[in-house]
Amino acid sequence: MAQNGSESGSTLGGVAGRYASALFELAREERAVDAVSEGLDRFDALLKESADLQRLVRSPVFTSEDQVKAIDAVLARAGITGLAANFIRLSAANRRLFVLPDMIRAFRALVRESKGIVQAEVRLAETPSDAVLEEIKASLRDVARAEVDVDLRIDPSLIGGIVVKVGSRMVDASLRTKLNSIRLAMRDAR
């Protein structure tokens, strides 16, 4: 946890933070941080794609034995092994699968922090070209003076422009916000 009360400290609260911290420390001791990250990313991608897997993870109806059996099958089929697989199995055995997505997010935050990578959320109205995305990343690297991990989100309601959030700072240069400002100014002018 960050000693200065930074954002990463709030990310690591509760059960998800404790599990993620324990996994991170173990992965670091075994020099397997990247391998664990890869396994967790693979599982997270499967989770986002499969409604059945989401039900298994979220539903309290399944016993821990049922969850462990199902998770074993998923891990085997996906080729997820080692520390990441053991961690996911442990989460199932301890009836903590429902917190697993938060654990994965907290683990990613610890990895980014250890590597000096800054997380940035970028929202655009439409999918940018590769060249535009690289320009955005380069600009963010210059401002943050660090490597930047960009979480790109497409939000057509922005109409145009960009919204960027880095840590607690946010810049909203979207067309929607500009139009709302004009609308408020026009209403006040009456």
CYANA upper distance limits for C-alpha pairs under 8 A (distance plus 0.5 A):
  1 MET  CA      8 SER  CA      7.13
  1 MET  CA      9 GLY  CA      5.46
  1 MET  CA     12 LEU  CA      7.34
  2 ALA  CA      6 SER  CA      6.44
  2 ALA  CA      7 GLU  CA      8.48
  2 ALA  CA      8 SER  CA      6.72
  2 ALA  CA      9 GLY  CA      5.71
  3 GLN  CA      9 GLY  CA      8.22
  5 GLY  CA      9 GLY  CA      6.30
  5 GLY  CA     10 SER  CA      8.24
  6 SER  CA     10 SER  CA      7.89
  7 GLU  CA     11 THR  CA      7.04
  7 GLU  CA    167 GLY  CA      7.26
  7 GLU  CA    168 SER  CA      8.19
  8 SER  CA     12 LEU  CA      6.98
  8 SER  CA    109 ALA  CA      7.31
  8 SER  CA    110 LEU  CA      8.21
  8 SER  CA    113 GLU  CA      8.42
  9 GLY  CA     13 GLY  CA      7.56
 11 THR  CA     17 GLY  CA      7.41
 11 THR  CA    106 ALA  CA      6.59
 11 THR  CA    109 ALA  CA      8.15
 12 LEU  CA     16 ALA  CA      7.25
 12 LEU  CA     17 GLY  CA      4.26
 12 LEU  CA     18 ARG  CA      7.47
 12 LEU  CA     20 ALA  CA      8.26
 12 LEU  CA     21 SER  CA      8.25
 12 LEU  CA    106 ALA  CA      6.45
 13 GLY  CA     17 GLY  CA      5.45
 13 GLY  CA     18 ARG  CA      7.73
 14 GLY  CA     18 ARG  CA      6.91
 15 VAL  CA     19 TYR  CA      6.66
 15 VAL  CA     99 VAL  CA      8.16
 15 VAL  CA    103 MET  CA      8.48
 16 ALA  CA     20 ALA  CA      6.47
 16 ALA  CA     99 VAL  CA      6.74
 16 ALA  CA    100 LEU  CA      7.75
 16 ALA  CA    102 ASP  CA      6.14
 16 ALA  CA    103 MET  CA      4.86
 16 ALA  CA    106 ALA  CA      7.23
 17 GLY  CA     21 SER  CA      6.39
 17 GLY  CA    103 MET  CA      6.92
 17 GLY  CA    106 ALA  CA      6.44
 17 GLY  CA    107 PHE  CA      8.36
 18 ARG  CA     22 ALA  CA      6.68
 19 TYR  CA     23 LEU  CA      6.67
 19 TYR  CA    103 MET  CA      7.03
 20 ALA  CA     24 PHE  CA      6.46
 20 ALA  CA    103 MET  CA      5.81
 20 ALA  CA    104 ILE  CA      7.53
 20 ALA  CA    106 ALA  CA      6.32
 20 ALA  CA    107 PHE  CA      5.35
 21 SER  CA     25 GLU  CA      6.62
 21 SER  CA    106 ALA  CA      8.46
 21 SER  CA    107 PHE  CA      7.43
 21 SER  CA    110 LEU  CA      8.06
 22 ALA  CA     26 LEU  CA      6.71
 23 LEU  CA     27 ALA  CA      6.46
 23 LEU  CA     87 PHE  CA      7.86
 23 LEU  CA    107 PHE  CA      8.15
 24 PHE  CA     28 ARG  CA      6.48
 24 PHE  CA     33 VAL  CA      7.45
 24 PHE  CA    107 PHE  CA      7.01
 24 PHE  CA    110 LEU  CA      7.69
 24 PHE  CA    111 VAL  CA      8.17
 25 GLU  CA     29 GLU  CA      6.67
 26 LEU  CA     30 GLU  CA      6.75
 27 ALA  CA     31 ARG  CA      6.35
 27 ALA  CA     32 ALA  CA      5.33
 27 ALA  CA     33 VAL  CA      5.42
 27 ALA  CA     36 VAL  CA      7.44
 27 ALA  CA     83 LEU  CA      7.84
 28 ARG  CA     32 ALA  CA      6.59
 28 ARG  CA     33 VAL  CA      6.13
 32 ALA  CA     36 VAL  CA      6.55
 33 VAL  CA     37 SER  CA      6.55
 33 VAL  CA    111 VAL  CA      8.06
 34 ASP  CA     38 GLU  CA      6.64
 35 ALA  CA     39 GLY  CA      6.79
 35 ALA  CA     84 ALA  CA      8.33
 36 VAL  CA     40 LEU  CA      6.60
 36 VAL  CA     82 GLY  CA      8.25
 36 VAL  CA     83 LEU  CA      6.70
 36 VAL  CA     84 ALA  CA      5.41
 37 SER  CA     41 ASP  CA      6.47
 37 SER  CA     84 ALA  CA      8.17
 37 SER  CA    107 PHE  CA      8.47
 37 SER  CA    108 ARG  CA      7.78
 38 GLU  CA     42 ARG  CA      6.66
 39 GLY  CA     43 PHE  CA      6.78
 39 GLY  CA     80 ILE  CA      5.99
 39 GLY  CA     81 THR  CA      7.77
 39 GLY  CA     84 ALA  CA      5.99
 39 GLY  CA     85 ALA  CA      7.78
 40 LEU  CA     44 ASP  CA      6.50
 40 LEU  CA     84 ALA  CA      6.54
 40 LEU  CA    104 ILE  CA      7.04
 41 ASP  CA     45 ALA  CA      6.62
 41 ASP  CA    104 ILE  CA      8.42
 42 ARG  CA     46 LEU  CA      6.85
 42 ARG  CA     78 ALA  CA      8.18
 42 ARG  CA     80 ILE  CA      8.07
 43 PHE  CA     47 LEU  CA      6.61
 43 PHE  CA     75 LEU  CA      8.34
 43 PHE  CA     78 ALA  CA      8.31
 43 PHE  CA     80 ILE  CA      8.18
 44 ASP  CA     48 LYS  CA      6.76
 44 ASP  CA    101 PRO  CA      7.59
 44 ASP  CA    104 ILE  CA      8.19
 45 ALA  CA     49 GLU  CA      6.82
 46 LEU  CA     50 SER  CA      6.58
 46 LEU  CA     53 LEU  CA      8.24
 47 LEU  CA     51 ALA  CA      8.03
 47 LEU  CA     53 LEU  CA      6.31
 47 LEU  CA     54 GLN  CA      6.33
 48 LYS  CA     54 GLN  CA      7.98
 50 SER  CA     54 GLN  CA      6.82
 51 ALA  CA     55 ARG  CA      6.71
 52 ASP  CA     56 LEU  CA      6.79
 53 LEU  CA     57 VAL  CA      6.67
 54 GLN  CA     58 ARG  CA      6.53
 55 ARG  CA     59 SER  CA      6.00
 56 LEU  CA     62 PHE  CA      7.57
 56 LEU  CA     67 GLN  CA      7.30
 57 VAL  CA     67 GLN  CA      8.27
 57 VAL  CA     97 LEU  CA      5.62
 57 VAL  CA     98 PHE  CA      5.60
 57 VAL  CA    100 LEU  CA      8.42
 58 ARG  CA     97 LEU  CA      7.49
 58 ARG  CA     98 PHE  CA      5.18
 59 SER  CA     98 PHE  CA      8.03
 62 PHE  CA     66 ASP  CA      6.41
 62 PHE  CA     67 GLN  CA      6.82
 63 THR  CA     67 GLN  CA      6.75
 64 SER  CA     68 VAL  CA      6.50
 64 SER  CA     92 ALA  CA      6.47
 64 SER  CA     93 ALA  CA      5.83
 64 SER  CA     94 ASN  CA      7.70
 64 SER  CA     95 ARG  CA      6.35
 65 GLU  CA     69 LYS  CA      6.67
 65 GLU  CA     93 ALA  CA      7.55
 66 ASP  CA     70 ALA  CA      6.66
 67 GLN  CA     71 ILE  CA      6.37
 67 GLN  CA     92 ALA  CA      6.30
 67 GLN  CA     93 ALA  CA      8.05
 68 VAL  CA     72 ASP  CA      6.47
 68 VAL  CA     89 ARG  CA      6.57
 68 VAL  CA     92 ALA  CA      5.97
 68 VAL  CA     93 ALA  CA      6.64
 69 LYS  CA     73 ALA  CA      6.95
 70 ALA  CA     74 VAL  CA      6.82
 71 ILE  CA     75 LEU  CA      6.49
 71 ILE  CA     88 ILE  CA      8.23
 71 ILE  CA     89 ARG  CA      7.28
 71 ILE  CA     92 ALA  CA      8.05
 72 ASP  CA     76 ALA  CA      6.57
 72 ASP  CA     89 ARG  CA      7.73
 73 ALA  CA     77 ARG  CA      6.63
 74 VAL  CA     78 ALA  CA      6.53
 75 LEU  CA     79 GLY  CA      6.37
 75 LEU  CA     80 ILE  CA      5.55
 75 LEU  CA     81 THR  CA      7.64
 75 LEU  CA     85 ALA  CA      7.10
 76 ALA  CA     80 ILE  CA      6.93
 76 ALA  CA     81 THR  CA      8.24
 80 ILE  CA     84 ALA  CA      7.52
 80 ILE  CA     85 ALA  CA      6.21
 81 THR  CA     85 ALA  CA      5.33
 81 THR  CA     86 ASN  CA      7.92
 82 GLY  CA     86 ASN  CA      6.75
 83 LEU  CA     87 PHE  CA      6.48
 84 ALA  CA     88 ILE  CA      6.78
 85 ALA  CA     89 ARG  CA      6.65
 86 ASN  CA     90 LEU  CA      6.53
 87 PHE  CA     91 SER  CA      6.70
 88 ILE  CA     92 ALA  CA      6.88
 88 ILE  CA     97 LEU  CA      8.10
 88 ILE  CA    100 LEU  CA      8.13
 89 ARG  CA     93 ALA  CA      6.62
 90 LEU  CA     94 ASN  CA      6.51
 91 SER  CA     95 ARG  CA      6.65
 91 SER  CA     96 ARG  CA      5.27
 91 SER  CA     97 LEU  CA      5.72
 91 SER  CA    100 LEU  CA      7.59
 92 ALA  CA     96 ARG  CA      6.31
 92 ALA  CA     97 LEU  CA      5.61
 96 ARG  CA    100 LEU  CA      7.23
 99 VAL  CA    103 MET  CA      6.73
100 LEU  CA    104 ILE  CA      6.61
101 PRO  CA    105 ARG  CA      6.83
102 ASP  CA    106 ALA  CA      6.60
103 MET  CA    107 PHE  CA      6.55
104 ILE  CA    108 ARG  CA      6.68
105 ARG  CA    109 ALA  CA      6.77
106 ALA  CA    110 LEU  CA      6.85
107 PHE  CA    111 VAL  CA      6.76
108 ARG  CA    112 ARG  CA      6.62
109 ALA  CA    113 GLU  CA      6.56
110 LEU  CA    114 SER  CA      6.58
111 VAL  CA    115 LYS  CA      6.75
112 ARG  CA    116 GLY  CA      6.46
112 ARG  CA    117 ILE  CA      5.23
112 ARG  CA    118 VAL  CA      7.23
112 ARG  CA    119 GLN  CA      8.11
113 GLU  CA    117 ILE  CA      6.46
113 GLU  CA    118 VAL  CA      7.91
116 GLY  CA    146 ALA  CA      7.31
116 GLY  CA    147 GLU  CA      7.51
117 ILE  CA    146 ALA  CA      6.73
117 ILE  CA    147 GLU  CA      5.40
117 ILE  CA    148 VAL  CA      5.92
117 ILE  CA    149 ASP  CA      7.02
118 VAL  CA    144 ALA  CA      7.83
118 VAL  CA    146 ALA  CA      7.09
118 VAL  CA    147 GLU  CA      6.70
118 VAL  CA    148 VAL  CA      5.23
118 VAL  CA    149 ASP  CA      6.54
118 VAL  CA    166 VAL  CA      8.03
119 GLN  CA    148 VAL  CA      6.36
119 GLN  CA    149 ASP  CA      5.44
119 GLN  CA    150 VAL  CA      6.70
119 GLN  CA    151 ASP  CA      7.92
119 GLN  CA    166 VAL  CA      6.82
119 GLN  CA    167 GLY  CA      7.66
120 ALA  CA    148 VAL  CA      7.16
120 ALA  CA    149 ASP  CA      6.61
120 ALA  CA    150 VAL  CA      5.45
120 ALA  CA    151 ASP  CA      6.57
120 ALA  CA    164 VAL  CA      7.40
120 ALA  CA    165 LYS  CA      6.12
120 ALA  CA    166 VAL  CA      5.10
120 ALA  CA    167 GLY  CA      7.73
121 GLU  CA    150 VAL  CA      6.40
121 GLU  CA    151 ASP  CA      5.24
121 GLU  CA    152 LEU  CA      6.63
121 GLU  CA    153 ARG  CA      7.94
121 GLU  CA    164 VAL  CA      6.21
121 GLU  CA    165 LYS  CA      5.56
121 GLU  CA    166 VAL  CA      7.04
122 VAL  CA    150 VAL  CA      7.20
122 VAL  CA    151 ASP  CA      6.55
122 VAL  CA    152 LEU  CA      5.45
122 VAL  CA    153 ARG  CA      6.62
122 VAL  CA    162 ILE  CA      7.56
122 VAL  CA    163 VAL  CA      6.30
122 VAL  CA    164 VAL  CA      5.12
122 VAL  CA    165 LYS  CA      7.04
123 ARG  CA    152 LEU  CA      6.49
123 ARG  CA    153 ARG  CA      5.22
123 ARG  CA    154 ILE  CA      6.12
123 ARG  CA    155 ASP  CA      6.77
123 ARG  CA    162 ILE  CA      6.31
123 ARG  CA    163 VAL  CA      5.59
123 ARG  CA    164 VAL  CA      6.96
124 LEU  CA    128 PRO  CA      8.28
124 LEU  CA    152 LEU  CA      8.24
124 LEU  CA    153 ARG  CA      6.98
124 LEU  CA    154 ILE  CA      5.62
124 LEU  CA    155 ASP  CA      6.31
124 LEU  CA    156 PRO  CA      7.86
124 LEU  CA    158 LEU  CA      7.43
124 LEU  CA    160 GLY  CA      7.41
124 LEU  CA    161 GLY  CA      6.95
124 LEU  CA    162 ILE  CA      5.53
124 LEU  CA    163 VAL  CA      7.22
125 ALA  CA    154 ILE  CA      6.08
125 ALA  CA    155 ASP  CA      5.35
125 ALA  CA    156 PRO  CA      4.73
125 ALA  CA    157 SER  CA      7.16
125 ALA  CA    158 LEU  CA      5.76
125 ALA  CA    159 ILE  CA      6.03
125 ALA  CA    160 GLY  CA      5.73
125 ALA  CA    161 GLY  CA      7.46
125 ALA  CA    162 ILE  CA      7.94
126 GLU  CA    154 ILE  CA      6.17
126 GLU  CA    155 ASP  CA      7.46
126 GLU  CA    156 PRO  CA      6.78
126 GLU  CA    160 GLY  CA      8.33
127 THR  CA    154 ILE  CA      6.89
128 PRO  CA    132 VAL  CA      6.39
128 PRO  CA    133 LEU  CA      6.51
129 SER  CA    133 LEU  CA      6.73
130 ASP  CA    134 GLU  CA      6.64
131 ALA  CA    135 GLU  CA      6.81
132 VAL  CA    136 ILE  CA      6.78
133 LEU  CA    137 LYS  CA      6.72
134 GLU  CA    138 ALA  CA      6.53
135 GLU  CA    139 SER  CA      6.62
136 ILE  CA    140 LEU  CA      6.67
137 LYS  CA    141 ARG  CA      6.59
137 LYS  CA    148 VAL  CA      7.45
137 LYS  CA    150 VAL  CA      7.68
138 ALA  CA    142 ASP  CA      6.75
139 SER  CA    143 VAL  CA      6.79
140 LEU  CA    144 ALA  CA      6.39
140 LEU  CA    148 VAL  CA      7.31
141 ARG  CA    145 ARG  CA      5.94
141 ARG  CA    146 ALA  CA      5.99
141 ARG  CA    147 GLU  CA      6.20
141 ARG  CA    148 VAL  CA      6.32
142 ASP  CA    146 ALA  CA      7.91
144 ALA  CA    148 VAL  CA      8.11
156 PRO  CA    160 GLY  CA      8.32
157 SER  CA    176 ARG  CA      7.75
158 LEU  CA    162 ILE  CA      8.24
158 LEU  CA    174 SER  CA      6.19
158 LEU  CA    175 LEU  CA      6.64
158 LEU  CA    176 ARG  CA      5.58
158 LEU  CA    177 THR  CA      8.23
159 ILE  CA    174 SER  CA      7.70
159 ILE  CA    175 LEU  CA      6.24
159 ILE  CA    176 ARG  CA      6.40
160 GLY  CA    174 SER  CA      6.16
160 GLY  CA    175 LEU  CA      5.52
160 GLY  CA    176 ARG  CA      7.75
161 GLY  CA    173 ALA  CA      6.09
161 GLY  CA    174 SER  CA      4.62
161 GLY  CA    175 LEU  CA      6.04
162 ILE  CA    172 ASP  CA      6.92
162 ILE  CA    173 ALA  CA      5.74
162 ILE  CA    174 SER  CA      5.49
163 VAL  CA    170 MET  CA      7.76
163 VAL  CA    171 VAL  CA      6.20
163 VAL  CA    172 ASP  CA      4.91
163 VAL  CA    173 ALA  CA      6.30
163 VAL  CA    174 SER  CA      6.65
164 VAL  CA    170 MET  CA      6.11
164 VAL  CA    171 VAL  CA      5.75
164 VAL  CA    172 ASP  CA      7.03
165 LYS  CA    169 ARG  CA      6.20
165 LYS  CA    170 MET  CA      4.75
165 LYS  CA    171 VAL  CA      6.95
166 VAL  CA    170 MET  CA      6.86
172 ASP  CA    177 THR  CA      7.71
173 ALA  CA    177 THR  CA      7.61
173 ALA  CA    178 LYS  CA      7.89
174 SER  CA    178 LYS  CA      6.99
175 LEU  CA    179 LEU  CA      6.56
176 ARG  CA    180 ASN  CA      6.68
177 THR  CA    181 SER  CA      6.68
178 LYS  CA    182 ILE  CA      6.81
179 LEU  CA    183 ARG  CA      6.59
180 ASN  CA    184 LEU  CA      6.67
181 SER  CA    185 ALA  CA      6.66
182 ILE  CA    186 MET  CA      6.56
183 ARG  CA    187 ARG  CA      6.70
184 LEU  CA    188 ASP  CA      6.69
185 ALA  CA    189 ALA  CA      6.66
186 MET  CA    190 ARG  CA      7.27
